[in-house]
């Protein structure tokens, strides 16, 4: 039985929510933009009038203002974006339980078995579009197709407030003429490689020998040919299922540069508090630590090391992260962003062989202390108890941006 897959994309989501909450902004060039003083003067979303002036997502605020002098900058309200994302999900749930988020504002829906109740995929897409417009005062573009890749492509073909279908019988006419960069997973670097091979359209990808693509793009080239030919069979994840947890991490872009090891240590320790809490809730322990560092020149570095003993302790994870940092980072350039991640995860109940130099009683005391701290925080709030070194300005933002849902893994 052919699958019926929808891809729902909420149009200019952040900006649309801001305009919906403040109707006086309607029809004006609006950009949701982080605080320039806090190093986040980047356009996160823009309204259609701003888009027509040439404003693009990811553009610096000063550049957007140069293109559109009348532009209105509004700060992000992540709690409101989460609220309306969840409200949209409740609408989706009326039609299927196979819902896979792809960021906060996009979702795939498998409605293959919903036709007897609600009609065809296009009819369901129209129902969703109309309900979100009526109930949430927002608009969506919905793509309808027989696989996830083409459903995503269809939702991008007509915006805003539209439904577009790509069928198994007409995808060659609709899809193959489009630029290669429109295909999901063809980023800027991949597009440049394809151009050097004389490949400019999705149809060119489909027509290129698989071995050629594999030689220049590796296994990704094989997948791109498969996607271009409409052979994507990846499932839409059940909304109640959970993928195995392979790592637990937390990262942040600081509101101002970190200039020495002490400032880095404080940020790393604060980030590790969340990691320790989540490891306990998942009943996992970490066998290794990975850190990522972005310097002020936007250069990205990543380092990883194994722990002597598996742990859930925030302080142990942070110390290992700091050890990796001091061993590898050259302080010629200040630090702009840091992330730390617990990797090589094991079930908490998994037995472990300790070496003869390990102080088992000390590890037990650390674990009991961390468990006690977590109980206090669970009852009285995150700020009820904390390390003294974390008091004062950590140069970390507190506007809730860490709540943003990142895209799920594509399967």
C-alpha positions as CSV (number, residue, x, y, z in Angstrom):
1,X,0.0,0.0,0.0
2,X,1.5,3.4,-1.0
3,X,2.4,5.6,2.0
4,X,0.8,9.0,2.4
5,X,3.3,11.4,4.1
6,X,2.7,15.0,5.1
7,X,5.2,17.6,6.0
8,X,3.8,20.6,7.9
9,X,6.0,23.7,8.0
10,X,4.8,26.7,10.0
11,X,5.5,29.8,8.0
12,X,8.1,32.2,9.4
13,X,7.2,30.7,12.7
14,X,9.0,33.0,15.2
15,X,8.0,36.1,13.3
16,X,4.4,34.9,12.8
17,X,4.0,34.2,16.5
18,X,5.3,37.7,17.4
19,X,2.9,39.3,14.9
20,X,0.0,37.2,16.2
21,X,0.7,38.3,19.7
22,X,1.2,41.9,18.7
23,X,-1.2,42.7,15.7
24,X,0.3,46.2,15.4
25,X,3.2,44.6,13.7
26,X,1.1,43.1,10.9
27,X,2.1,44.2,7.4
28,X,5.4,45.7,8.7
29,X,9.0,44.4,8.2
30,X,9.7,42.5,11.3
31,X,12.7,40.4,12.3
32,X,13.1,38.3,15.4
33,X,16.6,39.0,16.5
34,X,18.7,38.3,19.5
35,X,20.1,41.1,21.6
36,X,23.0,42.7,19.7
37,X,24.7,43.6,22.9
38,X,24.6,40.0,24.0
39,X,26.4,38.8,20.8
40,X,23.2,37.4,19.3
41,X,22.4,40.1,16.8
42,X,21.4,37.5,14.2
43,X,18.1,37.3,12.4
44,X,16.2,34.2,13.5
45,X,13.1,34.8,11.5
46,X,11.6,37.5,9.4
47,X,8.2,38.6,8.1
48,X,7.3,38.7,4.4
49,X,7.8,42.5,4.1
50,X,11.3,42.1,5.5
51,X,11.9,39.1,3.2
52,X,11.0,41.2,0.2
53,X,13.6,43.8,1.2
54,X,16.3,41.0,1.1
55,X,16.5,40.2,4.8
56,X,17.5,36.6,5.3
57,X,17.6,34.2,8.3
58,X,21.1,34.1,9.7
59,X,21.9,37.6,8.6
60,X,23.5,40.1,11.1
61,X,21.2,42.7,12.5
62,X,23.2,45.6,11.1
63,X,23.1,44.1,7.6
64,X,19.3,43.6,7.8
65,X,18.9,47.2,8.9
66,X,21.0,48.4,6.0
67,X,18.7,46.5,3.6
68,X,15.5,47.5,5.3
69,X,15.9,50.8,7.3
70,X,12.3,50.5,8.7
71,X,12.8,47.0,10.0
72,X,11.4,46.3,13.5
73,X,13.6,44.0,15.7
74,X,11.8,42.0,18.4
75,X,13.5,39.8,20.9
76,X,12.7,36.0,20.8
77,X,10.1,34.6,23.2
78,X,11.1,30.9,23.2
79,X,8.4,30.0,25.8
80,X,5.7,31.3,23.4
81,X,7.2,29.4,20.4
82,X,7.2,26.2,22.4
83,X,3.6,26.8,23.5
84,X,2.3,27.3,19.9
85,X,4.5,24.4,18.6
86,X,2.8,22.1,21.2
87,X,-0.7,23.4,20.2
88,X,0.1,22.6,16.6
89,X,1.1,19.1,17.6
90,X,-2.2,18.6,19.3
91,X,-4.0,19.3,16.1
92,X,-1.7,16.9,14.3
93,X,-2.5,14.2,16.9
94,X,-6.2,14.3,15.8
95,X,-5.2,12.7,12.5
96,X,-2.3,10.4,13.3
97,X,0.0,9.2,16.1
98,X,2.9,8.9,13.7
99,X,4.4,12.4,14.1
100,X,8.1,13.2,13.8
101,X,9.3,16.7,14.6
102,X,12.0,18.3,12.5
103,X,12.7,21.3,14.6
104,X,10.2,23.3,16.5
105,X,8.1,24.4,13.5
106,X,8.2,21.4,11.2
107,X,6.8,17.9,11.4
108,X,6.3,14.8,9.3
109,X,3.0,13.0,9.6
110,X,2.2,9.5,8.3
111,X,-1.5,9.5,7.5
112,X,-1.5,6.3,5.5
113,X,-4.1,4.7,7.7
114,X,-6.2,7.8,8.2
115,X,-8.0,8.0,4.9
116,X,-11.2,6.1,6.0
117,X,-11.7,8.6,8.7
118,X,-10.6,11.9,7.2
119,X,-10.1,11.4,3.4
120,X,-7.1,11.6,1.2
121,X,-3.7,13.1,2.2
122,X,-4.5,16.3,0.4
123,X,-7.8,16.6,2.2
124,X,-6.2,16.0,5.6
125,X,-3.5,18.6,4.7
126,X,-6.2,21.1,4.0
127,X,-8.0,20.3,7.3
128,X,-4.7,20.9,9.2
129,X,-4.0,24.1,7.3
130,X,-7.4,25.5,8.0
131,X,-7.5,24.5,11.6
132,X,-4.1,26.0,12.4
133,X,-5.1,29.2,10.7
134,X,-8.5,29.4,12.6
135,X,-7.4,28.1,16.0
136,X,-3.8,29.4,16.3
137,X,-4.0,32.4,13.9
138,X,-0.9,31.1,12.2
139,X,-0.3,29.7,8.8
140,X,1.4,26.5,7.5
141,X,2.6,25.1,4.2
142,X,1.9,21.4,4.0
143,X,3.5,19.0,1.5
144,X,1.8,15.8,0.5
145,X,3.8,12.9,-1.0
146,X,4.6,9.2,-0.8
147,X,7.9,9.7,1.2
148,X,9.4,12.1,3.7
149,X,11.9,13.6,1.3
150,X,9.4,14.7,-1.3
151,X,6.8,15.7,1.4
152,X,9.4,18.1,2.7
153,X,10.2,19.3,-0.8
154,X,6.5,19.9,-1.5
155,X,6.0,22.0,1.6
156,X,8.8,24.3,0.4
157,X,7.4,24.7,-3.1
158,X,4.5,27.1,-2.3
159,X,4.5,29.4,0.7
160,X,2.7,30.7,2.7
161,X,-0.6,29.0,3.7
162,X,-0.6,26.4,1.0
163,X,-0.9,22.7,0.3
164,X,1.3,21.1,-2.4
165,X,1.3,17.5,-3.6
166,X,4.0,15.5,-5.3
167,X,2.7,12.1,-6.5
168,X,4.5,8.9,-7.5
169,X,3.2,9.4,-11.0
170,X,4.3,13.0,-11.5
171,X,7.4,13.5,-9.3
172,X,9.8,13.5,-12.3
173,X,8.0,16.4,-13.9
174,X,7.7,18.4,-10.6
175,X,11.0,17.5,-8.8
176,X,13.7,16.8,-11.3
177,X,13.7,20.3,-12.8
178,X,14.4,21.9,-9.4
179,X,17.9,23.0,-8.3
180,X,20.0,20.3,-6.6
181,X,20.2,22.5,-3.5
182,X,16.4,22.1,-2.9
183,X,16.9,18.4,-2.1
184,X,17.0,17.7,1.7
185,X,20.6,17.2,2.9
186,X,22.2,19.0,-0.1
187,X,23.9,21.8,1.8
188,X,26.1,24.6,0.4
189,X,29.3,22.5,0.4
190,X,27.6,19.5,-1.2
191,X,26.0,21.8,-3.8
192,X,29.4,23.2,-4.7
193,X,30.8,19.7,-5.2
194,X,27.9,18.7,-7.4
195,X,28.3,21.8,-9.5
196,X,31.9,21.0,-10.1
197,X,30.7,17.6,-11.4
198,X,28.2,19.4,-13.7
199,X,25.2,18.4,-11.6
200,X,22.8,21.3,-11.2
201,X,19.3,19.8,-10.8
202,X,17.7,17.0,-8.8
203,X,17.2,15.2,-12.1
204,X,20.9,15.4,-12.7
205,X,21.5,13.7,-9.4
206,X,19.0,10.9,-10.4
207,X,20.8,10.5,-13.8
208,X,24.4,10.4,-12.4
209,X,26.0,7.0,-11.9
210,X,25.9,5.9,-8.3
211,X,29.7,5.1,-8.3
212,X,30.5,8.6,-9.4
213,X,28.5,10.1,-6.6
214,X,30.0,7.7,-4.1
215,X,33.5,8.5,-5.2
216,X,33.0,12.3,-4.6
217,X,30.5,12.4,-1.8
218,X,30.9,9.0,-0.1
219,X,27.9,7.1,1.1
220,X,25.9,10.4,1.2
221,X,26.1,10.4,-2.6
222,X,24.4,7.0,-2.7
223,X,21.6,8.3,-0.5
224,X,21.1,11.5,-2.5
225,X,20.6,9.5,-5.7
226,X,18.1,7.3,-3.9
227,X,16.2,10.3,-2.6
228,X,16.2,12.0,-6.1
229,X,14.7,8.9,-7.6
230,X,11.9,8.8,-5.0
231,X,13.2,5.7,-3.3
232,X,13.2,7.1,0.3
233,X,11.6,4.5,2.6
234,X,12.6,6.0,5.9
235,X,9.7,5.7,8.4
236,X,7.9,8.5,10.3
237,X,8.7,7.9,13.9
238,X,5.8,7.1,16.2
239,X,5.2,10.0,18.5
240,X,5.3,7.7,21.5
241,X,8.6,6.0,20.6
242,X,12.0,7.2,21.8
243,X,15.2,6.6,20.0
244,X,18.1,5.1,22.0
245,X,20.0,7.8,23.9
246,X,23.6,7.9,22.6
247,X,24.8,11.0,24.3
248,X,23.6,13.7,26.7
249,X,24.9,17.2,26.2
250,X,24.4,20.9,26.8
251,X,25.9,23.9,25.1
252,X,25.6,27.7,25.0
253,X,26.8,30.8,23.2
254,X,28.0,33.2,25.9
255,X,26.8,36.7,26.1
256,X,30.4,38.0,26.0
257,X,33.8,36.4,25.4
258,X,35.4,34.0,27.9
259,X,38.9,35.2,28.5
260,X,40.5,32.7,30.8
261,X,40.3,29.1,32.2
262,X,38.4,30.2,35.3
263,X,35.5,31.7,33.2
264,X,35.5,28.6,31.1
265,X,35.4,26.3,34.1
266,X,32.4,28.1,35.6
267,X,30.4,27.8,32.3
268,X,31.4,24.2,31.9
269,X,30.4,23.3,35.5
270,X,27.0,25.1,35.0
271,X,26.3,23.2,31.8
272,X,27.3,19.9,33.5
273,X,24.5,20.4,36.1
274,X,21.9,19.7,33.5
275,X,23.8,16.8,32.1
276,X,24.1,15.1,35.5
277,X,20.3,15.6,36.1
278,X,19.4,14.1,32.8
279,X,21.7,11.1,33.2
280,X,20.0,10.4,36.5
281,X,16.5,10.7,35.0
282,X,17.6,8.3,32.1
283,X,19.3,6.0,34.6
284,X,22.5,6.1,32.5
285,X,26.2,6.8,33.3
286,X,28.9,8.3,31.1
287,X,32.1,6.6,30.1
288,X,33.5,9.6,28.3
289,X,33.2,13.3,27.8
290,X,33.3,15.4,24.6
291,X,33.6,19.2,24.4
292,X,33.1,21.6,21.6
293,X,34.6,25.1,21.6
294,X,33.9,27.9,19.2
295,X,36.4,30.8,19.4
296,X,35.7,34.4,18.7
297,X,36.9,34.0,15.1
298,X,34.1,31.4,14.8
299,X,36.6,28.5,14.4
300,X,35.2,25.3,15.8
301,X,37.2,22.7,17.8
302,X,36.1,19.4,19.3
303,X,37.9,17.1,21.8
304,X,37.0,13.9,23.5
305,X,38.4,11.7,26.2
306,X,37.4,8.7,28.3
307,X,36.7,8.7,32.0
308,X,38.5,6.3,34.4
309,X,35.2,5.4,35.9
310,X,31.7,5.8,34.6
311,X,29.8,8.5,36.3
312,X,26.6,10.6,36.6
313,X,28.4,13.3,38.6
314,X,28.3,16.9,37.1
315,X,31.5,17.8,38.8
316,X,33.4,14.8,37.5
317,X,32.1,15.4,34.0
318,X,33.0,19.1,34.2
319,X,36.5,18.3,35.4
320,X,37.1,15.9,32.6
321,X,35.8,18.6,30.1
322,X,38.1,21.2,31.7
323,X,41.1,18.8,31.4
324,X,40.4,18.4,27.7
325,X,40.1,22.1,27.3
326,X,43.3,23.1,29.1
327,X,45.2,20.4,27.3
328,X,44.1,21.4,23.8
329,X,43.0,25.0,23.7
330,X,45.4,27.8,22.7
331,X,44.4,31.1,24.4
332,X,45.4,33.3,21.5
333,X,41.7,33.9,20.8
334,X,38.9,34.3,23.4
335,X,36.1,31.7,23.6
336,X,32.6,32.5,22.3
337,X,30.7,29.2,22.8
338,X,31.1,26.0,24.7
339,X,29.3,22.7,24.7
340,X,30.0,19.6,26.8
341,X,28.5,16.2,26.2
342,X,28.5,12.9,28.1
343,X,29.3,10.1,25.7
344,X,29.8,6.3,25.7
345,X,26.7,5.8,27.9
346,X,25.9,2.7,29.9
347,X,22.9,1.6,31.9
348,X,23.4,2.7,35.5
349,X,23.0,-0.9,36.7
350,X,25.7,-2.2,34.4
351,X,28.5,-3.7,36.5
352,X,32.0,-2.1,36.1
353,X,35.5,-3.4,36.9
354,X,37.4,-0.8,38.9
355,X,41.1,-0.5,38.9
356,X,43.2,-0.9,42.0
357,X,43.9,2.8,42.2
358,X,40.2,3.8,42.3
359,X,38.8,5.0,45.7
360,X,35.4,3.2,45.7
361,X,34.2,4.8,49.0
362,X,35.0,8.3,47.7
363,X,33.0,7.6,44.5
364,X,30.1,6.4,46.6
365,X,30.2,9.6,48.7
366,X,30.2,11.8,45.5
367,X,27.2,9.8,44.1
368,X,25.2,10.1,47.4
369,X,26.0,13.9,47.5
370,X,24.9,14.4,43.9
371,X,21.7,12.4,44.6
372,X,20.9,14.6,47.6
373,X,21.5,17.8,45.6
374,X,19.1,16.6,42.9
375,X,16.4,15.8,45.4
376,X,16.6,19.3,46.8
377,X,16.5,20.9,43.4
378,X,13.6,18.7,42.3
379,X,11.6,19.8,45.4
380,X,12.6,23.5,45.6
381,X,13.9,24.4,42.2
382,X,17.1,24.5,40.3
383,X,18.5,27.5,42.2
384,X,17.8,26.1,45.6
385,X,21.3,24.8,45.9
386,X,24.4,25.3,43.8
387,X,28.1,25.4,43.7
388,X,29.5,28.7,45.3
389,X,31.7,29.2,42.3
390,X,28.6,29.5,40.1
391,X,27.3,32.5,42.0
392,X,27.5,35.8,40.1
393,X,27.7,36.5,36.4
394,X,28.5,33.4,34.3
395,X,28.3,35.3,31.0
396,X,25.5,32.9,30.0
397,X,22.2,34.0,28.5
398,X,19.0,33.3,30.5
399,X,16.3,34.0,27.9
400,X,15.2,30.4,27.5
401,X,16.8,29.7,24.2
402,X,18.1,26.3,25.5
403,X,14.5,25.1,25.3
404,X,14.4,25.2,21.6
405,X,13.7,21.7,20.1
406,X,16.4,20.7,17.7
407,X,15.7,18.6,14.7
408,X,15.3,14.8,15.2
409,X,17.7,12.3,13.7
410,X,16.6,11.4,10.2
411,X,16.2,7.6,9.8
